[in-house]
Amino acid sequence: MQSNEIAPDGVDSCGTRLKQARERAGLSQEEVSARLKMPVRVVRALESDDWSQAGAPVFVRGQLRSYSRLLGVELDLDSVQQEVGSIAPSELVSHSHTPRYQRMFEHATRRAVYIAITAVIAVPVWLATRPHLSNDDLNVQSLDVQTVPVATGNTPPPARKAPERTPLIASMGTMRSTAVEAPELAITFNGESWVQVFDADGDKLEQGLLAKGERRSYDEGEVGRLVLGNASAVEVRRDGELVDLAPFSRANVARFTLSSDGSLAPVVD
């Protein structure tokens, strides 16, 4: 299998050389697909030089590198990069992405509702207890011993009246927590990556090539399946916790589903 062949420039295309090397090695397209964990349609597209069927440019270069290493064929990937780079990436169209200003407005609205509810409960209680908590209304009783006149004859001593005390009532209202919940799924792109996002019904939400530094976040139940190219440069967090993409990755492409209970599972071809 290790032929390590280098054909002169202009003789055969990359796909033709890969196909000839595969036939000499006695391998079928299905066997190559199983060894590389790559769909058969991608193997056919590489051998026919149909780059548009193989995916985004970043995918094509990695797939050609893996295929050439398997067969021991050296390819001029720089020239391939120029050919693949001429293919315009698909325009990223968002159908359900929520803008950042809208999310901030919704969070601020929730906080305002919580504050209003607290005020409706706490203010009447505070107004009702304010007169009783005033120091001016408290009756301070003297501790000095008062002289009681001695009774003479049959005249009974005057009865002492117990001092009246004003009861004090204290009340404390509870404040509800207004912490903002983190999105169920947050994606940060540390490098260029091809992305496909589907909802639970299989409808496509987003697709395209995202640049380094871009971010995406999705609420609970919004996403059903994701495909992330160049997975080593993508950071995925679920409920704020970092997700290890290794169990879902093949040839540096991560494919996984997100169930209704929030658990992740690999996509079965």
Buried (B, 14 or more C-beta within 10 A) or exposed (E): EEEEEEBEEEEEBBBBBBBBBBEEBEBEBEEBBEEBEBBBEBBBBBBBBEBEEBBBBBBBBBBBBBBBEBBEBEBEBEEBBEBBEEBEBEEBEEEEBBEEEEBEEEEEEEEEEBEEEBEEBBEEEEEEBEEEEEEEEEEEEEEEEEEEEEEEEEEEEEEEEEEEEEEEEEEEEEEEEEEEEEBBBBBBBEBBBBBBBBBBEEEEBBBBBBEEEBEBBBEBEBBBBBBBBBBEBBBBBBEEEEBEBEEBBBBBBBBBBBEEEEEBEEEEE
